[in-house]
Amino acid sequence: MHVLPDWRMVALRGVAALGFGLLTLVWPGLTLWSLVVLFGAYALVDGVVILGAAIANRDPIHRGRGWLVFDGVVGVAAGIVTFVWPDVTALALLFVIAAWAIITGVLEVATAIELRQAIHNEWLLALGGVASVVFGILLVITPGAGALVITWLIGWYALLFAAMLLSLAWRLHGIQTDAHGGATSLGPAAV
């Protein structure tokens, strides 16, 4: 039996990405410190939500809990690194963000592959993962780009990722509502 991700956890991640993306685009002239704080807060919240989902998951899919824990630890670590070294250079922050995006993107694709038998439209999760990997690669190959370009790239990536997560949450909500005769599941909270 496959345990579906809890739509509320997926939606919470999507809302966090949406907030991060909008703040980044509304204030394109962010200083490096502000960008560090915004990214650190987002990565930390995302990692904590994923770790919470891993802890709450009582009947994980094959390898599901291990991937969730790894994904959550990567997010929390990325958030902590940005807060511990707030004077990090733009290039170092860029590579932290790129590494985080690539790792979480690969994990999202792996999760989508595992869920392909349990849910329809798992491609939304896979597409979000691919977007993360592409975003991370773009950051690595364009490190000399100006801070404003990087800020815009980060903001638009976050909005795209938010859209993918919120679309998946909407689909999961429908599946979980249908499966429980109109009542939303209060079951396992895997992301």
Rosetta constraint file for C-alpha pairs under 8 A:
AtomPair CA 1 CA 61 HARMONIC 7.65 0.50
AtomPair CA 2 CA 60 HARMONIC 7.51 0.50
AtomPair CA 2 CA 61 HARMONIC 5.54 0.50
AtomPair CA 2 CA 115 HARMONIC 7.63 0.50
AtomPair CA 2 CA 118 HARMONIC 5.94 0.50
AtomPair CA 3 CA 59 HARMONIC 6.66 0.50
AtomPair CA 3 CA 60 HARMONIC 6.12 0.50
AtomPair CA 3 CA 61 HARMONIC 5.97 0.50
AtomPair CA 3 CA 118 HARMONIC 7.86 0.50
AtomPair CA 3 CA 188 HARMONIC 7.18 0.50
AtomPair CA 3 CA 190 HARMONIC 7.63 0.50
AtomPair CA 4 CA 115 HARMONIC 7.67 0.50
AtomPair CA 4 CA 118 HARMONIC 7.08 0.50
AtomPair CA 4 CA 119 HARMONIC 7.59 0.50
AtomPair CA 4 CA 172 HARMONIC 7.70 0.50
AtomPair CA 4 CA 188 HARMONIC 7.82 0.50
AtomPair CA 4 CA 190 HARMONIC 6.90 0.50
AtomPair CA 5 CA 9 HARMONIC 7.59 0.50
AtomPair CA 5 CA 10 HARMONIC 7.27 0.50
AtomPair CA 5 CA 172 HARMONIC 7.42 0.50
AtomPair CA 5 CA 188 HARMONIC 7.39 0.50
AtomPair CA 5 CA 189 HARMONIC 5.90 0.50
AtomPair CA 5 CA 190 HARMONIC 4.32 0.50
AtomPair CA 5 CA 191 HARMONIC 4.77 0.50
AtomPair CA 6 CA 10 HARMONIC 6.62 0.50
AtomPair CA 6 CA 169 HARMONIC 7.94 0.50
AtomPair CA 6 CA 172 HARMONIC 7.28 0.50
AtomPair CA 6 CA 173 HARMONIC 7.94 0.50
AtomPair CA 6 CA 185 HARMONIC 7.95 0.50
AtomPair CA 6 CA 187 HARMONIC 7.49 0.50
AtomPair CA 6 CA 188 HARMONIC 6.55 0.50
AtomPair CA 6 CA 189 HARMONIC 4.55 0.50
AtomPair CA 6 CA 190 HARMONIC 5.62 0.50
AtomPair CA 6 CA 191 HARMONIC 6.39 0.50
AtomPair CA 7 CA 11 HARMONIC 5.96 0.50
AtomPair CA 7 CA 168 HARMONIC 7.70 0.50
AtomPair CA 7 CA 169 HARMONIC 4.52 0.50
AtomPair CA 7 CA 170 HARMONIC 7.05 0.50
AtomPair CA 7 CA 172 HARMONIC 5.29 0.50
AtomPair CA 7 CA 173 HARMONIC 5.37 0.50
AtomPair CA 7 CA 191 HARMONIC 7.98 0.50
AtomPair CA 8 CA 12 HARMONIC 6.00 0.50
AtomPair CA 8 CA 169 HARMONIC 6.87 0.50
AtomPair CA 8 CA 173 HARMONIC 7.94 0.50
AtomPair CA 9 CA 13 HARMONIC 6.33 0.50
AtomPair CA 9 CA 49 HARMONIC 6.93 0.50
AtomPair CA 9 CA 50 HARMONIC 7.89 0.50
AtomPair CA 9 CA 53 HARMONIC 7.27 0.50
AtomPair CA 9 CA 189 HARMONIC 6.69 0.50
AtomPair CA 9 CA 190 HARMONIC 7.38 0.50
AtomPair CA 9 CA 191 HARMONIC 6.10 0.50
AtomPair CA 10 CA 14 HARMONIC 6.28 0.50
AtomPair CA 10 CA 165 HARMONIC 6.03 0.50
AtomPair CA 10 CA 166 HARMONIC 6.99 0.50
AtomPair CA 10 CA 168 HARMONIC 7.34 0.50
AtomPair CA 10 CA 169 HARMONIC 5.39 0.50
AtomPair CA 10 CA 191 HARMONIC 5.78 0.50
AtomPair CA 11 CA 15 HARMONIC 6.11 0.50
AtomPair CA 11 CA 165 HARMONIC 6.38 0.50
AtomPair CA 11 CA 166 HARMONIC 5.27 0.50
AtomPair CA 11 CA 169 HARMONIC 5.20 0.50
AtomPair CA 11 CA 170 HARMONIC 7.85 0.50
AtomPair CA 12 CA 16 HARMONIC 6.20 0.50
AtomPair CA 13 CA 17 HARMONIC 6.22 0.50
AtomPair CA 13 CA 46 HARMONIC 5.96 0.50
AtomPair CA 13 CA 49 HARMONIC 7.40 0.50
AtomPair CA 13 CA 162 HARMONIC 7.50 0.50
AtomPair CA 13 CA 165 HARMONIC 7.02 0.50
AtomPair CA 14 CA 18 HARMONIC 6.04 0.50
AtomPair CA 14 CA 161 HARMONIC 7.26 0.50
AtomPair CA 14 CA 162 HARMONIC 4.28 0.50
AtomPair CA 14 CA 163 HARMONIC 6.92 0.50
AtomPair CA 14 CA 164 HARMONIC 7.69 0.50
AtomPair CA 14 CA 165 HARMONIC 4.92 0.50
AtomPair CA 14 CA 166 HARMONIC 5.24 0.50
AtomPair CA 15 CA 19 HARMONIC 6.09 0.50
AtomPair CA 15 CA 162 HARMONIC 6.57 0.50
AtomPair CA 15 CA 166 HARMONIC 7.51 0.50
AtomPair CA 16 CA 20 HARMONIC 6.16 0.50
AtomPair CA 16 CA 42 HARMONIC 6.46 0.50
AtomPair CA 16 CA 45 HARMONIC 7.65 0.50
AtomPair CA 16 CA 46 HARMONIC 7.35 0.50
AtomPair CA 16 CA 162 HARMONIC 7.71 0.50
AtomPair CA 17 CA 21 HARMONIC 6.00 0.50
AtomPair CA 17 CA 42 HARMONIC 7.08 0.50
AtomPair CA 17 CA 158 HARMONIC 5.31 0.50
AtomPair CA 17 CA 159 HARMONIC 6.55 0.50
AtomPair CA 17 CA 161 HARMONIC 6.84 0.50
AtomPair CA 17 CA 162 HARMONIC 5.04 0.50
AtomPair CA 18 CA 22 HARMONIC 6.07 0.50
AtomPair CA 18 CA 158 HARMONIC 6.34 0.50
AtomPair CA 18 CA 159 HARMONIC 5.34 0.50
AtomPair CA 18 CA 162 HARMONIC 5.13 0.50
AtomPair CA 18 CA 163 HARMONIC 7.75 0.50
AtomPair CA 19 CA 23 HARMONIC 6.08 0.50
AtomPair CA 20 CA 24 HARMONIC 6.14 0.50
AtomPair CA 20 CA 38 HARMONIC 6.67 0.50
AtomPair CA 20 CA 39 HARMONIC 7.43 0.50
AtomPair CA 20 CA 42 HARMONIC 6.55 0.50
AtomPair CA 20 CA 155 HARMONIC 7.17 0.50
AtomPair CA 20 CA 158 HARMONIC 6.72 0.50
AtomPair CA 21 CA 25 HARMONIC 6.26 0.50
AtomPair CA 21 CA 154 HARMONIC 7.11 0.50
AtomPair CA 21 CA 155 HARMONIC 4.11 0.50
AtomPair CA 21 CA 156 HARMONIC 6.35 0.50
AtomPair CA 21 CA 157 HARMONIC 7.36 0.50
AtomPair CA 21 CA 158 HARMONIC 4.70 0.50
AtomPair CA 21 CA 159 HARMONIC 5.20 0.50
AtomPair CA 22 CA 26 HARMONIC 5.92 0.50
AtomPair CA 22 CA 155 HARMONIC 6.58 0.50
AtomPair CA 22 CA 159 HARMONIC 7.24 0.50
AtomPair CA 23 CA 27 HARMONIC 6.14 0.50
AtomPair CA 23 CA 155 HARMONIC 7.74 0.50
AtomPair CA 24 CA 28 HARMONIC 6.02 0.50
AtomPair CA 24 CA 30 HARMONIC 7.55 0.50
AtomPair CA 24 CA 35 HARMONIC 7.73 0.50
AtomPair CA 24 CA 151 HARMONIC 6.46 0.50
AtomPair CA 24 CA 152 HARMONIC 7.14 0.50
AtomPair CA 24 CA 154 HARMONIC 7.42 0.50
AtomPair CA 24 CA 155 HARMONIC 5.12 0.50
AtomPair CA 25 CA 151 HARMONIC 7.33 0.50
AtomPair CA 25 CA 152 HARMONIC 6.10 0.50
AtomPair CA 25 CA 155 HARMONIC 5.43 0.50
AtomPair CA 25 CA 156 HARMONIC 7.60 0.50
AtomPair CA 28 CA 148 HARMONIC 6.17 0.50
AtomPair CA 28 CA 151 HARMONIC 6.23 0.50
AtomPair CA 28 CA 152 HARMONIC 6.78 0.50
AtomPair CA 29 CA 148 HARMONIC 6.55 0.50
AtomPair CA 30 CA 34 HARMONIC 5.83 0.50
AtomPair CA 30 CA 35 HARMONIC 6.22 0.50
AtomPair CA 30 CA 151 HARMONIC 7.86 0.50
AtomPair CA 31 CA 35 HARMONIC 6.32 0.50
AtomPair CA 32 CA 36 HARMONIC 6.10 0.50
AtomPair CA 32 CA 89 HARMONIC 7.90 0.50
AtomPair CA 32 CA 90 HARMONIC 6.66 0.50
AtomPair CA 33 CA 37 HARMONIC 6.26 0.50
AtomPair CA 33 CA 86 HARMONIC 6.35 0.50
AtomPair CA 33 CA 87 HARMONIC 7.07 0.50
AtomPair CA 34 CA 38 HARMONIC 6.11 0.50
AtomPair CA 35 CA 39 HARMONIC 5.94 0.50
AtomPair CA 36 CA 40 HARMONIC 5.77 0.50
AtomPair CA 36 CA 82 HARMONIC 5.84 0.50
AtomPair CA 36 CA 83 HARMONIC 7.32 0.50
AtomPair CA 36 CA 86 HARMONIC 6.55 0.50
AtomPair CA 36 CA 93 HARMONIC 7.47 0.50
AtomPair CA 37 CA 41 HARMONIC 5.96 0.50
AtomPair CA 37 CA 82 HARMONIC 7.24 0.50
AtomPair CA 37 CA 83 HARMONIC 6.96 0.50
AtomPair CA 37 CA 86 HARMONIC 7.89 0.50
AtomPair CA 38 CA 42 HARMONIC 6.19 0.50
AtomPair CA 39 CA 43 HARMONIC 6.01 0.50
AtomPair CA 39 CA 79 HARMONIC 7.09 0.50
AtomPair CA 39 CA 82 HARMONIC 7.65 0.50
AtomPair CA 40 CA 44 HARMONIC 5.92 0.50
AtomPair CA 40 CA 78 HARMONIC 6.85 0.50
AtomPair CA 40 CA 79 HARMONIC 3.97 0.50
AtomPair CA 40 CA 80 HARMONIC 6.75 0.50
AtomPair CA 40 CA 81 HARMONIC 7.79 0.50
AtomPair CA 40 CA 82 HARMONIC 5.34 0.50
AtomPair CA 40 CA 83 HARMONIC 6.34 0.50
AtomPair CA 41 CA 45 HARMONIC 6.07 0.50
AtomPair CA 41 CA 79 HARMONIC 6.27 0.50
AtomPair CA 42 CA 46 HARMONIC 6.01 0.50
AtomPair CA 42 CA 79 HARMONIC 7.36 0.50
AtomPair CA 43 CA 47 HARMONIC 5.97 0.50
AtomPair CA 43 CA 75 HARMONIC 4.96 0.50
AtomPair CA 43 CA 76 HARMONIC 6.22 0.50
AtomPair CA 43 CA 78 HARMONIC 6.23 0.50
AtomPair CA 43 CA 79 HARMONIC 4.92 0.50
AtomPair CA 44 CA 48 HARMONIC 6.09 0.50
AtomPair CA 44 CA 75 HARMONIC 5.78 0.50
AtomPair CA 44 CA 76 HARMONIC 4.55 0.50
AtomPair CA 44 CA 77 HARMONIC 7.55 0.50
AtomPair CA 44 CA 78 HARMONIC 7.18 0.50
AtomPair CA 44 CA 79 HARMONIC 4.53 0.50
AtomPair CA 44 CA 80 HARMONIC 7.04 0.50
AtomPair CA 45 CA 49 HARMONIC 6.10 0.50
AtomPair CA 45 CA 75 HARMONIC 8.00 0.50
AtomPair CA 45 CA 76 HARMONIC 7.56 0.50
AtomPair CA 46 CA 50 HARMONIC 6.24 0.50
AtomPair CA 46 CA 72 HARMONIC 7.23 0.50
AtomPair CA 46 CA 75 HARMONIC 6.29 0.50
AtomPair CA 46 CA 76 HARMONIC 7.59 0.50
AtomPair CA 47 CA 51 HARMONIC 6.12 0.50
AtomPair CA 47 CA 71 HARMONIC 6.94 0.50
AtomPair CA 47 CA 72 HARMONIC 3.95 0.50
AtomPair CA 47 CA 73 HARMONIC 6.17 0.50
AtomPair CA 47 CA 74 HARMONIC 6.91 0.50
AtomPair CA 47 CA 75 HARMONIC 4.14 0.50
AtomPair CA 47 CA 76 HARMONIC 4.72 0.50
AtomPair CA 48 CA 52 HARMONIC 6.01 0.50
AtomPair CA 48 CA 72 HARMONIC 6.18 0.50
AtomPair CA 48 CA 75 HARMONIC 7.64 0.50
AtomPair CA 48 CA 76 HARMONIC 6.47 0.50
AtomPair CA 49 CA 53 HARMONIC 6.21 0.50
AtomPair CA 49 CA 72 HARMONIC 7.40 0.50
AtomPair CA 50 CA 54 HARMONIC 6.26 0.50
AtomPair CA 50 CA 68 HARMONIC 6.14 0.50
AtomPair CA 50 CA 69 HARMONIC 7.14 0.50
AtomPair CA 50 CA 71 HARMONIC 7.02 0.50
AtomPair CA 50 CA 72 HARMONIC 4.87 0.50
AtomPair CA 50 CA 190 HARMONIC 7.57 0.50
AtomPair CA 50 CA 191 HARMONIC 6.18 0.50
AtomPair CA 51 CA 55 HARMONIC 6.21 0.50
AtomPair CA 51 CA 68 HARMONIC 6.56 0.50
AtomPair CA 51 CA 69 HARMONIC 5.55 0.50
AtomPair CA 51 CA 71 HARMONIC 7.93 0.50
AtomPair CA 51 CA 72 HARMONIC 4.88 0.50
AtomPair CA 51 CA 73 HARMONIC 7.22 0.50
AtomPair CA 52 CA 56 HARMONIC 6.10 0.50
AtomPair CA 52 CA 189 HARMONIC 7.90 0.50
AtomPair CA 53 CA 57 HARMONIC 6.01 0.50
AtomPair CA 53 CA 68 HARMONIC 7.53 0.50
AtomPair CA 53 CA 188 HARMONIC 7.68 0.50
AtomPair CA 53 CA 189 HARMONIC 4.81 0.50
AtomPair CA 53 CA 190 HARMONIC 4.56 0.50
AtomPair CA 53 CA 191 HARMONIC 6.01 0.50
AtomPair CA 54 CA 65 HARMONIC 5.37 0.50
AtomPair CA 54 CA 66 HARMONIC 7.97 0.50
AtomPair CA 54 CA 68 HARMONIC 5.52 0.50
AtomPair CA 54 CA 69 HARMONIC 5.95 0.50
AtomPair CA 54 CA 189 HARMONIC 7.40 0.50
AtomPair CA 54 CA 190 HARMONIC 5.92 0.50
AtomPair CA 54 CA 191 HARMONIC 7.73 0.50
AtomPair CA 56 CA 188 HARMONIC 5.95 0.50
AtomPair CA 56 CA 189 HARMONIC 5.67 0.50
AtomPair CA 56 CA 190 HARMONIC 7.23 0.50
AtomPair CA 57 CA 65 HARMONIC 7.27 0.50
AtomPair CA 57 CA 188 HARMONIC 4.76 0.50
AtomPair CA 57 CA 189 HARMONIC 5.57 0.50
AtomPair CA 57 CA 190 HARMONIC 5.63 0.50
AtomPair CA 58 CA 188 HARMONIC 6.27 0.50
AtomPair CA 59 CA 188 HARMONIC 7.38 0.50
AtomPair CA 60 CA 64 HARMONIC 5.43 0.50
AtomPair CA 60 CA 65 HARMONIC 5.83 0.50
AtomPair CA 60 CA 190 HARMONIC 7.74 0.50
AtomPair CA 61 CA 65 HARMONIC 7.42 0.50
AtomPair CA 61 CA 114 HARMONIC 7.88 0.50
AtomPair CA 62 CA 114 HARMONIC 7.90 0.50
AtomPair CA 63 CA 67 HARMONIC 6.35 0.50
AtomPair CA 64 CA 68 HARMONIC 6.17 0.50
AtomPair CA 64 CA 111 HARMONIC 7.55 0.50
AtomPair CA 65 CA 69 HARMONIC 6.07 0.50
AtomPair CA 66 CA 70 HARMONIC 6.14 0.50
AtomPair CA 67 CA 71 HARMONIC 5.95 0.50
AtomPair CA 67 CA 107 HARMONIC 6.97 0.50
AtomPair CA 68 CA 72 HARMONIC 5.98 0.50
AtomPair CA 68 CA 190 HARMONIC 7.74 0.50
AtomPair CA 68 CA 191 HARMONIC 7.24 0.50
AtomPair CA 69 CA 73 HARMONIC 6.01 0.50
AtomPair CA 70 CA 74 HARMONIC 6.14 0.50
AtomPair CA 71 CA 75 HARMONIC 6.36 0.50
AtomPair CA 71 CA 103 HARMONIC 7.84 0.50
AtomPair CA 71 CA 104 HARMONIC 6.16 0.50
AtomPair CA 71 CA 107 HARMONIC 6.87 0.50
AtomPair CA 72 CA 76 HARMONIC 6.15 0.50
AtomPair CA 73 CA 77 HARMONIC 5.86 0.50
AtomPair CA 74 CA 78 HARMONIC 6.05 0.50
AtomPair CA 74 CA 100 HARMONIC 6.96 0.50
AtomPair CA 74 CA 103 HARMONIC 7.97 0.50
AtomPair CA 74 CA 104 HARMONIC 7.82 0.50
AtomPair CA 75 CA 79 HARMONIC 6.22 0.50
AtomPair CA 75 CA 100 HARMONIC 7.10 0.50
AtomPair CA 76 CA 80 HARMONIC 6.10 0.50
AtomPair CA 77 CA 81 HARMONIC 6.01 0.50
AtomPair CA 78 CA 82 HARMONIC 6.39 0.50
AtomPair CA 78 CA 96 HARMONIC 6.91 0.50
AtomPair CA 78 CA 97 HARMONIC 7.71 0.50
AtomPair CA 78 CA 100 HARMONIC 6.79 0.50
AtomPair CA 79 CA 83 HARMONIC 6.51 0.50
AtomPair CA 80 CA 84 HARMONIC 5.96 0.50
AtomPair CA 81 CA 85 HARMONIC 6.19 0.50
AtomPair CA 82 CA 86 HARMONIC 5.85 0.50
AtomPair CA 82 CA 88 HARMONIC 7.66 0.50
AtomPair CA 82 CA 93 HARMONIC 7.53 0.50
AtomPair CA 88 CA 92 HARMONIC 6.25 0.50
AtomPair CA 88 CA 93 HARMONIC 6.35 0.50
AtomPair CA 89 CA 93 HARMONIC 6.25 0.50
AtomPair CA 90 CA 94 HARMONIC 5.98 0.50
AtomPair CA 90 CA 147 HARMONIC 7.70 0.50
AtomPair CA 91 CA 95 HARMONIC 6.35 0.50
AtomPair CA 91 CA 143 HARMONIC 6.57 0.50
AtomPair CA 92 CA 96 HARMONIC 6.27 0.50
AtomPair CA 93 CA 97 HARMONIC 6.11 0.50
AtomPair CA 94 CA 98 HARMONIC 6.05 0.50
AtomPair CA 94 CA 139 HARMONIC 6.63 0.50
AtomPair CA 94 CA 140 HARMONIC 7.65 0.50
AtomPair CA 94 CA 143 HARMONIC 7.27 0.50
AtomPair CA 95 CA 99 HARMONIC 5.98 0.50
AtomPair CA 95 CA 139 HARMONIC 7.31 0.50
AtomPair CA 95 CA 140 HARMONIC 6.59 0.50
AtomPair CA 96 CA 100 HARMONIC 6.14 0.50
AtomPair CA 97 CA 101 HARMONIC 6.05 0.50
AtomPair CA 97 CA 136 HARMONIC 7.17 0.50
AtomPair CA 98 CA 102 HARMONIC 6.17 0.50
AtomPair CA 98 CA 135 HARMONIC 7.22 0.50
AtomPair CA 98 CA 136 HARMONIC 3.98 0.50
AtomPair CA 98 CA 137 HARMONIC 6.76 0.50
AtomPair CA 98 CA 139 HARMONIC 5.80 0.50
AtomPair CA 98 CA 140 HARMONIC 6.39 0.50
AtomPair CA 99 CA 103 HARMONIC 6.11 0.50
AtomPair CA 99 CA 136 HARMONIC 6.43 0.50
AtomPair CA 100 CA 104 HARMONIC 6.02 0.50
AtomPair CA 100 CA 136 HARMONIC 7.64 0.50
AtomPair CA 101 CA 105 HARMONIC 5.79 0.50
AtomPair CA 101 CA 132 HARMONIC 5.02 0.50
AtomPair CA 101 CA 133 HARMONIC 5.96 0.50
AtomPair CA 101 CA 135 HARMONIC 6.89 0.50
AtomPair CA 101 CA 136 HARMONIC 5.14 0.50
AtomPair CA 102 CA 106 HARMONIC 6.18 0.50
AtomPair CA 102 CA 132 HARMONIC 5.90 0.50
AtomPair CA 102 CA 133 HARMONIC 4.29 0.50
AtomPair CA 102 CA 134 HARMONIC 7.59 0.50
AtomPair CA 102 CA 135 HARMONIC 7.67 0.50
AtomPair CA 102 CA 136 HARMONIC 5.19 0.50
AtomPair CA 102 CA 137 HARMONIC 7.29 0.50
AtomPair CA 103 CA 107 HARMONIC 6.34 0.50
AtomPair CA 103 CA 133 HARMONIC 7.51 0.50
AtomPair CA 104 CA 108 HARMONIC 6.10 0.50
AtomPair CA 104 CA 129 HARMONIC 7.03 0.50
AtomPair CA 104 CA 132 HARMONIC 7.12 0.50
AtomPair CA 104 CA 133 HARMONIC 7.93 0.50
AtomPair CA 105 CA 109 HARMONIC 6.31 0.50
AtomPair CA 105 CA 128 HARMONIC 7.11 0.50
AtomPair CA 105 CA 129 HARMONIC 3.76 0.50
AtomPair CA 105 CA 130 HARMONIC 5.92 0.50
AtomPair CA 105 CA 131 HARMONIC 7.18 0.50
AtomPair CA 105 CA 132 HARMONIC 4.67 0.50
AtomPair CA 105 CA 133 HARMONIC 5.08 0.50
AtomPair CA 106 CA 110 HARMONIC 6.22 0.50
AtomPair CA 106 CA 129 HARMONIC 6.06 0.50
AtomPair CA 106 CA 130 HARMONIC 7.38 0.50
AtomPair CA 106 CA 133 HARMONIC 6.79 0.50
AtomPair CA 107 CA 111 HARMONIC 6.11 0.50
AtomPair CA 107 CA 129 HARMONIC 7.23 0.50
AtomPair CA 108 CA 112 HARMONIC 6.18 0.50
AtomPair CA 108 CA 125 HARMONIC 6.23 0.50
AtomPair CA 108 CA 126 HARMONIC 6.05 0.50
AtomPair CA 108 CA 128 HARMONIC 7.22 0.50
AtomPair CA 108 CA 129 HARMONIC 4.76 0.50
AtomPair CA 109 CA 113 HARMONIC 6.25 0.50
AtomPair CA 109 CA 125 HARMONIC 6.76 0.50
AtomPair CA 109 CA 126 HARMONIC 4.44 0.50
AtomPair CA 109 CA 127 HARMONIC 7.60 0.50
AtomPair CA 109 CA 128 HARMONIC 7.95 0.50
AtomPair CA 109 CA 129 HARMONIC 5.16 0.50
AtomPair CA 109 CA 130 HARMONIC 6.90 0.50
AtomPair CA 110 CA 114 HARMONIC 6.32 0.50
AtomPair CA 110 CA 126 HARMONIC 7.81 0.50
AtomPair CA 111 CA 115 HARMONIC 6.15 0.50
AtomPair CA 111 CA 125 HARMONIC 7.83 0.50
AtomPair CA 111 CA 126 HARMONIC 7.84 0.50
AtomPair CA 112 CA 116 HARMONIC 6.03 0.50
AtomPair CA 112 CA 122 HARMONIC 5.42 0.50
AtomPair CA 112 CA 123 HARMONIC 6.74 0.50
AtomPair CA 112 CA 125 HARMONIC 5.68 0.50
AtomPair CA 112 CA 126 HARMONIC 5.33 0.50
AtomPair CA 113 CA 122 HARMONIC 7.72 0.50
AtomPair CA 113 CA 126 HARMONIC 7.66 0.50
AtomPair CA 115 CA 119 HARMONIC 6.12 0.50
AtomPair CA 115 CA 122 HARMONIC 6.66 0.50
AtomPair CA 116 CA 120 HARMONIC 6.82 0.50
AtomPair CA 116 CA 121 HARMONIC 7.98 0.50
AtomPair CA 116 CA 122 HARMONIC 5.78 0.50
AtomPair CA 119 CA 172 HARMONIC 8.00 0.50
AtomPair CA 121 CA 168 HARMONIC 7.75 0.50
AtomPair CA 121 CA 171 HARMONIC 7.87 0.50
AtomPair CA 122 CA 126 HARMONIC 6.54 0.50
AtomPair CA 122 CA 168 HARMONIC 7.59 0.50
AtomPair CA 123 CA 127 HARMONIC 5.75 0.50
AtomPair CA 124 CA 128 HARMONIC 6.23 0.50
AtomPair CA 124 CA 164 HARMONIC 5.64 0.50
AtomPair CA 124 CA 165 HARMONIC 7.46 0.50
AtomPair CA 124 CA 167 HARMONIC 7.16 0.50
AtomPair CA 124 CA 168 HARMONIC 6.03 0.50
AtomPair CA 125 CA 129 HARMONIC 6.28 0.50
AtomPair CA 125 CA 164 HARMONIC 6.54 0.50
AtomPair CA 125 CA 165 HARMONIC 6.80 0.50
AtomPair CA 125 CA 168 HARMONIC 6.63 0.50
AtomPair CA 126 CA 130 HARMONIC 6.13 0.50
AtomPair CA 127 CA 131 HARMONIC 6.06 0.50
AtomPair CA 127 CA 164 HARMONIC 7.22 0.50
AtomPair CA 128 CA 132 HARMONIC 6.24 0.50
AtomPair CA 128 CA 160 HARMONIC 7.55 0.50
AtomPair CA 128 CA 161 HARMONIC 5.36 0.50
AtomPair CA 128 CA 164 HARMONIC 5.51 0.50
AtomPair CA 128 CA 165 HARMONIC 7.18 0.50
AtomPair CA 129 CA 133 HARMONIC 6.35 0.50
AtomPair CA 130 CA 134 HARMONIC 6.12 0.50
AtomPair CA 131 CA 135 HARMONIC 5.94 0.50
AtomPair CA 131 CA 157 HARMONIC 7.47 0.50
AtomPair CA 131 CA 160 HARMONIC 7.80 0.50
AtomPair CA 131 CA 161 HARMONIC 7.12 0.50
AtomPair CA 132 CA 136 HARMONIC 6.13 0.50
AtomPair CA 132 CA 157 HARMONIC 7.59 0.50
AtomPair CA 132 CA 161 HARMONIC 7.45 0.50
AtomPair CA 133 CA 137 HARMONIC 6.19 0.50
AtomPair CA 134 CA 138 HARMONIC 6.09 0.50
AtomPair CA 135 CA 139 HARMONIC 6.29 0.50
AtomPair CA 135 CA 157 HARMONIC 6.79 0.50
AtomPair CA 136 CA 140 HARMONIC 6.36 0.50
AtomPair CA 137 CA 141 HARMONIC 6.23 0.50
AtomPair CA 138 CA 142 HARMONIC 6.03 0.50
AtomPair CA 139 CA 143 HARMONIC 6.06 0.50
AtomPair CA 139 CA 150 HARMONIC 7.74 0.50
AtomPair CA 145 CA 149 HARMONIC 6.34 0.50
AtomPair CA 145 CA 150 HARMONIC 6.63 0.50
AtomPair CA 146 CA 150 HARMONIC 6.34 0.50
AtomPair CA 147 CA 151 HARMONIC 5.98 0.50
AtomPair CA 148 CA 152 HARMONIC 6.20 0.50
AtomPair CA 149 CA 153 HARMONIC 6.08 0.50
AtomPair CA 150 CA 154 HARMONIC 6.06 0.50
AtomPair CA 151 CA 155 HARMONIC 6.12 0.50
AtomPair CA 152 CA 156 HARMONIC 6.10 0.50
AtomPair CA 153 CA 157 HARMONIC 6.03 0.50
AtomPair CA 154 CA 158 HARMONIC 6.13 0.50
AtomPair CA 155 CA 159 HARMONIC 6.34 0.50
AtomPair CA 156 CA 160 HARMONIC 6.19 0.50
AtomPair CA 157 CA 161 HARMONIC 6.08 0.50
AtomPair CA 158 CA 162 HARMONIC 5.96 0.50
AtomPair CA 159 CA 163 HARMONIC 6.16 0.50
AtomPair CA 160 CA 164 HARMONIC 6.38 0.50
AtomPair CA 161 CA 165 HARMONIC 6.23 0.50
AtomPair CA 162 CA 166 HARMONIC 5.97 0.50
AtomPair CA 163 CA 167 HARMONIC 5.98 0.50
AtomPair CA 164 CA 168 HARMONIC 6.19 0.50
AtomPair CA 165 CA 169 HARMONIC 6.08 0.50
AtomPair CA 166 CA 170 HARMONIC 6.13 0.50
AtomPair CA 167 CA 171 HARMONIC 6.35 0.50
AtomPair CA 168 CA 172 HARMONIC 6.09 0.50
AtomPair CA 169 CA 173 HARMONIC 5.97 0.50
AtomPair CA 170 CA 174 HARMONIC 6.43 0.50
AtomPair CA 171 CA 175 HARMONIC 6.38 0.50
AtomPair CA 172 CA 176 HARMONIC 6.00 0.50
AtomPair CA 173 CA 177 HARMONIC 5.91 0.50
AtomPair CA 173 CA 184 HARMONIC 7.25 0.50
AtomPair CA 174 CA 178 HARMONIC 6.05 0.50
AtomPair CA 175 CA 179 HARMONIC 6.04 0.50
AtomPair CA 176 CA 180 HARMONIC 6.30 0.50
AtomPair CA 176 CA 183 HARMONIC 7.89 0.50
AtomPair CA 176 CA 184 HARMONIC 5.92 0.50
AtomPair CA 176 CA 185 HARMONIC 5.80 0.50
AtomPair CA 177 CA 181 HARMONIC 6.30 0.50
AtomPair CA 177 CA 182 HARMONIC 4.76 0.50
AtomPair CA 177 CA 183 HARMONIC 5.29 0.50
AtomPair CA 177 CA 184 HARMONIC 4.76 0.50
AtomPair CA 177 CA 185 HARMONIC 6.79 0.50
AtomPair CA 178 CA 182 HARMONIC 5.63 0.50
AtomPair CA 178 CA 183 HARMONIC 7.75 0.50
AtomPair CA 180 CA 184 HARMONIC 6.59 0.50
AtomPair CA 180 CA 185 HARMONIC 6.60 0.50
